Amino acid sequence: MKGIQMVNLVSHYNRYKKLIDARINSVLEHGKFIQGPEVREFEHELAKFLGVNHVITCGNGTDALQIAFMALNLKEGSEVIVPSFAYAALPEVLLLLRLKPIFVDVNQDTFLIDIKKVEEKITEKTVAIAPVHLFGQNANMEAIVKIAKENNLKIVEDAAQSLGSWYCSENIHGASGCIGDIGITSFFPSKNLGCFGDGGAIFTNDSKLAERARKISNHGQSKKYTHEIIGLNSRLDTMQAAILLAKLPHLESCIYGRVKVAERYQSELSKISSIKLPKRDSNGTHSYHQYTIKLENSIIRDNLAAYLHSKNIASMIYYPLPLHRQKAYSVLIDLSVSENLCSTVLSLPICPELTEVEQFEIINEIKFFFNQ
Ligand SMILES: Cc1ncc(COP(=O)(O)O)c(C=O)c1O
């Protein structure tokens, strides 16, 4: 029994099968599996789509964060402000590089980094702010850019979930991940633009940073067997670049599909008072990488998830534990919003291939659960 999954990657592939297969076959025929021509072609096409000067692809989104921070060449022990309600990649990479993640709380309605809390955490050791554009919506970049300018801080944007969304405020507009000094994304299969394995990219308008990031991603080499700085082996496979090239022209229509699903959830679930729906920040677009609702408490949330599971409908808890409470990065602070969200959020299936019939099945089961 397959039921309704969070994302349907097989029907997604079937939708673009001809285009993807043609690209894959072409790689099989030329045989340049590492750093083949598709890699640079994809970087060029993605840079054009985003309106950013440089795109450097790499092995995955976590490596992209590591390369971005390595490229910034920050002093050991420096502090970087990050949200606690997010994915683990940021603190993991910071601690590996002997930088210190400083966790802050998020806004309870948008799930995004709480700007008022950011200012409170700035010390003489702070060197950067790393907003996460969680679930596909951009953090308040207008405020983040202002704070960064006033305090001489770098901005590293985590756009792993928001690729293809746009930030637009009074003074700032641009593609998600391309507004700060450096930004990253992930091409993990379920992401807005997913490949068929691991993949990631770094974005920047700064030529020097771009040059360093490119070197770092390829063993710190300027040319073959000339290692100038310490680097990594983190390259996007040619095959993955080929798949992404086939899919990139359809990213906007895929996001449109996600938005349609989100709008239907929004209008149908708004009648259930026990559910708090995700709030939109008015600045720019939302790519709805996830559609995440909030329940009154953890018991109702867990019961709803179990009920949906019994009906063969997937749901996920993004995320069950705030980062400051994880054993690996644990700090004794109280971030009550992040903690509350971890026990009350539930993400529902969302992808461009989710049919109206499937979505009404989910909606009707949720209504039934709440006796509506
Ligand atoms: C917000 C965020 N940042 C970073 C990453 C890391 O990306 P990857 O899985 O490609 O390493 C993810 C992946 O789930 C993510 O959601």
The ligand as a Tripos MOL2 file, in Angstrom:
@<TRIPOS>MOLECULE
LIG
   16    16     1     0     0
SMALL
NO_CHARGES

@<TRIPOS>ATOM
      1 C1         17.6760   24.3180    5.6050 C.3       1 LIG1
      2 C2         18.6540   23.2930    5.1080 C.ar      1 LIG1
      3 N1         19.9630   23.6080    5.0820 N.ar      1 LIG1
      4 C3         20.8800   22.7430    4.6330 C.ar      1 LIG1
      5 C4         20.5210   21.4980    4.1850 C.ar      1 LIG1
      6 C5         21.5830   20.5400    3.7620 C.3       1 LIG1
      7 O1         21.4470   20.1100    2.4380 O.3       1 LIG1
      8 P1         22.0140   18.6730    1.9750 P.3       1 LIG1
      9 O2         21.0690   17.6300    2.4810 O.co2     1 LIG1
     10 O3         22.0140   18.7520    0.4850 O.co2     1 LIG1
     11 O4         23.3710   18.5250    2.5490 O.co2     1 LIG1
     12 C6         19.1640   21.1270    4.1860 C.ar      1 LIG1
     13 C7         18.7480   19.7970    3.7150 C.2       1 LIG1
     14 O5         17.7780   19.2260    4.1130 O.2       1 LIG1
     15 C8         18.1990   22.0560    4.6600 C.ar      1 LIG1
     16 O6         16.9040   21.7690    4.6620 O.3       1 LIG1
@<TRIPOS>BOND
     1     1     2 1
     2     2     3 ar
     3     2    15 ar
     4     3     4 ar
     5     4     5 ar
     6     5     6 1
     7     5    12 ar
     8     6     7 1
     9     7     8 1
    10     8     9 2
    11     8    10 1
    12     8    11 1
    13    12    13 1
    14    12    15 ar
    15    13    14 2
    16    15    16 1
@<TRIPOS>SUBSTRUCTURE
     1 LIG1         1 GROUP 0 **** ****
